[in-house]
Amino acid sequence: MFDYIIIGGGSAGCLLANRLSENPNYKVCLIEAGPPDKSHFIHNCNPVNMLYLMKSKIYNWGYYAEGNNKTGKRRFFWPRGRTLGGSSAVNAMIYSRGHKSDFDTWAKLGCKGWDFKSVLPYFKKSERQQRGADKYHGVTGTMDVVDTTHHFPVSEAFIKACVEAGIPRNPDINGENYEGVDFFQITQTPEGRRAHASVTFLDPVCDRKNLTIITDAHVKRILFDKKKTATGVEYFDLKKKRKLVTLEAAKEIILSAGIIGSPQILKLSGVGPAVELKKFGIDVVQDLPGVGENLQDHPDVILRMRDKSGTSLTTFPWPYMVSFMSRFYRKNKKPFVFTITDSGGFIKSDPKVKVPDLQLQFAAVRMRPHGNGLFTPNKAGFVLHVCHMRPNSRGRVLLQSKDPFDAPRIEANYFDDEMELNALVKGVKIARKILSQKAMEPFFKAEEVPGPKVQTDAEIRQFILDKAETVYHTAGSCKMGVDKMAVVDPSLKVRGVKNLRVIDASIMPTITGSNIHAPTVMIAEKGADMVLKKNKI
């Protein structure tokens, strides 16, 4: 018997396990479907390892989402981390929080206590900011947030070109100002190792006697008694030929399985839209129509260029590539801290937009979406991601069957509202303007994608519909709120049942204008605080 059972060892689950087990009187269990995170591929941040993690069947769920008529009903690859650390163990490690208004909007929607002023202390609590403490940053946490130390020449030129194009330089997009570009800060150790949620929050406390960590545990369902109180969890032990194991919780069960796993597990447990559950013969514990709805993502397009300088990352000439890759393994004179998408920031698609609605992410490597073609022989190049931050379109997560091992059906529903499509058309034009600046002249050889034949708004629009993909920022499928479609209330308790909360990115009412790891950690910090205050011994 445990006091708390946490389902999902990702960005939120790892922090929750740390915070809830601080009190030795609480017995805490963290269960994760994937394996431990001890692989070299996770901890060493070289681009080959990152590409492997993107496609790994061991450390990645490798989901696919369905498109709609506008995107030609094509499928979208949606990778998600499947190991301790979750997606923070496989991502590009960019640390960004979002705009103040993102959180103030949550409060305006009825989520009291989730305005920016209220959540800022929780951002600071987990952070170990390399630059030191200030109004917006903390240094007492265990999550390293550091500056990169290696920049390709073309990345330096890109930032200069942005300034030439009228975009302000902003060295801290998580500080007073949100708008602008510079080199991103990332979640790595000062020595250049991945500082994902497991390293950050589990490793320092894994020897606590009151904390049990179980990996390779695929959840079947959450158990309820007749009073709709969550009492335990059933999971399949993947190390023992899917042997079914039951755990009991005396206080609370916390679902932190992410934007896909959390709604799927709720539905398999009888909590969700009654019509859908009955379709698959699942007994209804609580009819909650919002479970799996409100799914949001940041649609992204990539502009790809050839580099005439030959200084971008490529497989040839071999001596350069060998020299570059060796820096991840040898003793360097100074720490080698690097990520592929090392520069970018937030801009407005139109001067009339109040809050920047586009993210730029630049990488000195010629590739297609999801890292495909990352190392193309003798073809140096670079890419510029243009990503829409605050979409109106909504997708959903649906069951395909009652089998817990069947991946759910994911409907991305990109551009159902054309607001984000129109903004991305403007974003492509802005990206081209940046790349045409004087600072880029020593590097820019040719535009490969979308290519010189794509010029009119209609042509750019079609290019986006044909080529847009996820940039791995997803949220909202178990939204927090006070309306009838809310799944959890502002204290993150699942509506209509007892002793069950959802604490992860799925509770966002509206997606933050950021990469997702940092706000998910904040949600977990605040969620842990609420859990502990309720059950204080």
JOGIVEN-V375522 format. One record per backbone hydrogen bond with DSSP energy under -1.0 kcal/mol. CO is the residue of the C=O (numbers start at 1). NH is the residue of the N-H. If there is no record, write none. Layout:
co	nh
CO	NH
CO	NH
//
This chain:
co	nh
2	250
3	251
3	252
4	29
5	254
6	31
7	256
9	85
10	14
12	16
13	17
14	18
15	19
16	20
17	21
19	22
23	26
27	3
27	4
28	212
29	6
30	214
31	8
32	217
34	216
35	84
39	43
40	44
43	194
46	50
47	51
48	52
49	53
50	54
51	55
52	56
59	82
63	78
65	76
66	412
68	73
69	72
71	74
76	65
78	63
80	61
83	86
85	88
86	89
87	90
87	91
93	187
99	102
100	104
101	105
102	106
103	107
104	108
105	109
106	111
107	110
110	112
111	114
115	119
116	120
119	122
119	123
120	124
121	125
122	126
126	143
127	141
128	145
129	132
137	134
138	129
143	128
145	130
146	186
152	156
153	157
154	158
155	159
156	160
157	161
158	162
159	163
160	164
161	165
162	167
163	166
168	181
172	175
180	346
181	170
182	344
185	95
186	146
186	188
187	195
189	192
193	189
196	200
197	201
198	202
198	203
202	205
202	206
205	208
208	211
210	28
212	30
214	32
216	238
218	236
221	234
223	231
223	232
225	228
228	498
229	225
231	249
232	223
233	247
234	220
234	221
235	245
236	218
237	240
237	242
237	243
243	237
245	235
247	233
248	2
252	5
253	501
254	7
255	503
258	262
260	264
261	265
262	266
263	267
264	268
265	269
266	271
267	270
270	285
270	286
272	288
273	277
274	278
275	279
277	282
278	281
286	272
288	291
290	293
292	397
295	395
296	475
299	388
300	469
301	386
303	384
304	448
304	449
305	382
306	445
317	321
318	322
319	323
320	324
321	325
322	326
324	327
325	328
326	329
326	330
337	149
337	150
340	342
342	184
343	362
344	182
345	360
346	180
347	358
350	353
357	389
358	347
359	387
360	345
361	385
362	343
363	365
363	383
364	313
368	371
369	372
371	374
372	368
376	379
380	307
382	305
383	363
384	303
385	361
386	301
387	359
395	295
396	411
398	409
403	406
409	398
410	66
411	396
413	416
418	422
419	423
420	424
421	425
422	426
423	427
424	428
425	429
426	430
427	431
428	432
429	433
430	434
431	435
434	437
437	440
438	441
440	443
440	444
443	308
446	306
449	304
451	454
456	460
457	461
458	462
459	463
460	464
461	465
462	466
463	467
464	468
469	300
473	298
475	296
477	292
479	487
479	488
483	486
487	495
488	481
489	492
492	502
493	489
494	497
498	230
499	253
500	494
501	255
504	507
505	476
505	508
506	478
507	480
512	514
516	520
517	521
518	522
519	523
520	524
521	525
522	526
523	527
524	528
525	529
526	530
527	531
528	532
529	533
530	534
531	535
//
